[in-house]
Amino acid sequence: MFVPLTPIRCLHRAVDLFGSKIGVVSGEQQFTYAQFGDRCERLATALPKFGVAPGDRVAYLSFNNHQLMEGYYGVVQARAIVMPLNVRLSEQELTVILNHSGAKMLMFENDFAPLVEKLAEWAPIPTTYAGGASSLTDLELVTELGRGKIDLTIGSALDIFGGTGVRYEEVVTFNRGLNVPET
């Protein structure tokens, strides 16, 4: 039987054979192969909800860390094209690349928030802050800096996922444009 050896196939094999073993170390964070595979699948599932279709390009402005690595697998699992950007380029160069490439979405992390604020002025694509929020203040800040053009992921900080930083009801209320109730 012939089975093509693809990065996605290698990930699934690692999850099946070594799921409980540490597979990714990124700074202080560590993930088992099973956890990493789950994170990639959640990204792949989320992308179509943000309008990413098969064949679309998803740009990444990220250092070499687990978020970028998840992009290499999750974006491909969503049948889209991952497009890592060189973090050393100027904002003008990045704008030209984003406009020319036809990227459907830009994913970025904390360190690039000031740069993405400037890119929001020039790049016409939806942008998602991939670093995640740890509080409602993060959500408010990204909304303000991005002038409504930037989305924010909230994951492990959300109370329904076991976090303590953000209550689900607060996020729903914020997204509806209502005042957040006091805790």
C-alpha positions in Angstrom: 0.0 0.0 0.0 1.3 3.4 -1.0 0.7 6.2 1.6 2.2 9.6 0.7 4.5 11.0 3.4 3.2 14.5 4.1 3.8 16.7 7.1 0.2 16.2 8.2 0.6 12.4 7.9 3.8 12.6 10.1 1.8 14.7 12.7 -1.0 12.1 12.8 1.5 9.3 13.1 3.3 11.0 15.9 0.0 11.6 17.7 -1.0 7.9 17.3 2.4 6.4 18.3 3.8 9.0 20.8 0.7 11.0 21.9 1.6 11.1 25.6 5.3 12.1 25.0 6.5 15.7 24.9 6.8 16.6 21.3 7.0 20.4 21.3 9.0 22.7 23.5 8.7 26.4 23.0 10.3 28.5 25.6 8.7 27.6 28.9 5.8 25.8 27.3 5.7 22.1 26.5 3.1 20.1 24.6 2.7 16.4 24.1 2.2 15.2 20.6 -1.5 14.7 21.4 -1.8 18.3 22.7 0.0 19.7 19.8 -2.2 17.7 17.3 -5.3 19.0 19.1 -4.1 22.6 18.9 -3.5 22.2 15.2 -6.9 20.7 14.7 -8.6 23.5 16.6 -6.9 26.0 14.4 -7.9 24.1 11.3 -11.5 24.0 12.5 -11.5 27.7 13.4 -10.1 29.1 10.2 -13.2 28.5 8.0 -15.3 30.2 10.7 -13.2 33.3 9.9 -13.9 33.0 6.2 -10.7 31.0 5.2 -11.5 28.6 2.4 -9.4 25.9 0.8 -6.6 27.5 -1.3 -6.7 30.8 0.6 -3.5 32.2 2.0 -3.0 32.8 5.7 -0.1 35.1 6.6 1.8 34.6 9.8 3.8 37.4 11.5 5.5 35.3 14.2 8.8 34.3 15.7 9.8 30.7 15.5 7.6 29.4 18.3 4.7 26.9 18.8 2.1 29.3 17.3 4.0 29.4 14.0 4.5 25.7 14.1 0.7 25.2 14.7 0.1 27.4 11.7 2.3 25.1 9.5 0.0 22.2 10.4 -3.4 23.8 11.2 -3.6 26.0 8.1 -2.6 23.1 5.9 -5.2 20.9 7.6 -7.8 23.6 6.7 -6.6 23.1 3.1 -5.3 26.7 3.0 -1.8 27.9 2.3 0.4 29.0 5.2 2.5 32.1 4.4 5.1 33.0 7.0 6.4 36.6 6.8 9.9 37.7 7.6 9.7 39.5 10.9 12.7 41.6 9.9 10.9 43.4 7.1 9.7 47.0 7.4 6.0 47.8 7.6 6.0 49.1 4.0 7.6 45.9 2.8 5.1 43.8 4.7 2.2 45.9 3.4 3.4 45.3 -0.2 3.7 41.5 0.4 0.2 41.3 2.1 -1.5 43.3 -0.6 0.3 41.5 -3.5 -0.1 38.0 -2.0 -3.9 38.1 -1.7 -3.7 36.8 1.9 -7.1 36.3 3.4 -5.9 36.6 7.0 -2.9 37.8 9.0 -2.1 36.0 12.3 0.3 37.7 14.7 1.4 37.6 18.3 1.9 40.2 21.1 5.3 41.4 20.1 4.0 42.6 16.7 0.9 44.6 18.0 2.4 48.1 17.3 3.4 47.0 13.8 0.0 45.4 13.1 -1.7 48.6 14.3 0.2 50.4 11.4 -0.6 47.5 9.0 -4.3 47.9 9.8 -4.1 51.3 8.1 -2.7 49.9 4.8 -3.5 46.2 4.5 -7.1 45.4 3.5 -7.2 41.9 4.9 -8.8 40.6 8.1 -6.2 40.3 10.8 -6.3 37.9 13.8 -4.2 38.3 16.9 -3.0 34.8 17.5 -1.3 35.3 20.8 -4.7 35.0 22.6 -6.2 37.2 25.3 -5.6 36.8 29.0 -8.1 39.4 30.0 -11.0 41.5 28.8 -8.5 44.4 28.8 -6.6 42.6 26.0 -9.7 42.4 24.0 -10.5 46.1 24.4 -6.9 47.1 23.6 -6.8 45.0 20.3 -10.2 46.4 19.3 -9.1 49.9 19.9 -5.6 49.6 18.2 -6.9 47.7 15.3 -9.8 50.1 14.6 -12.2 47.1 14.3 -10.1 45.4 11.6 -8.4 42.9 14.0 -9.9 39.8 15.6 -8.6 38.2 18.7 -8.4 34.6 19.8 -9.3 33.7 23.3 -8.4 30.2 24.4 -7.0 28.9 27.6 -7.8 32.1 29.6 -11.5 31.6 29.0 -13.4 30.1 32.0 -15.2 27.4 30.0 -11.8 26.0 29.1 -10.6 26.1 32.7 -9.0 29.5 32.7 -9.5 32.3 35.2 -8.7 35.4 33.1 -11.9 35.9 31.1 -15.5 34.8 31.7 -17.4 33.6 28.6 -20.4 35.9 29.4 -18.0 38.9 29.4 -16.8 38.0 25.9 -20.3 37.5 24.5 -21.4 40.8 26.1 -18.3 42.6 24.7 -18.9 41.2 21.2 -22.5 42.3 21.3 -21.3 45.8 22.1 -22.9 45.9 25.5 -21.3 47.0 28.8 -19.7 44.1 30.6 -21.4 43.3 33.9 -19.3 43.6 37.1 -18.0 40.4 38.7 
